[in-house]
């Protein structure tokens, strides 16, 4: 896989990365998301907050969203397991019925 160097600007500071070329769009979208969130919370004008504080709050927001997504998938996995078990039980039942004559 081809690698490339890119620079992302987060809260006004540039960061250099070496990434797989196919992932550039993902990195650019993430950069945009972080910067949009930082701008939105800066509008609250928290007294004494630095860019590091705003980036910390952005990191917290995205971590919460990630954990929420993971938890919702776990619930979905449990539902899928129950449906699979029900499907297996139904198959066993249908296989025990005698065909009509």
Residue pairs with C-beta under 8 A, 6 or more apart in sequence:
1 20
1 21
1 22
2 20
2 21
3 18
3 19
3 20
3 21
4 18
4 19
4 20
4 21
4 24
5 16
5 17
5 18
6 16
6 17
6 19
6 24
6 27
7 14
7 15
7 16
7 17
8 14
8 15
8 17
8 27
8 28
8 30
8 31
9 15
9 31
9 35
10 31
10 34
10 35
10 38
10 55
11 34
11 35
11 38
11 51
11 54
11 55
11 58
12 51
13 51
17 27
19 27
33 62
34 55
34 58
34 62
37 58
37 61
37 62
38 51
38 54
38 55
38 58
41 54
41 57
41 58
42 54
46 53
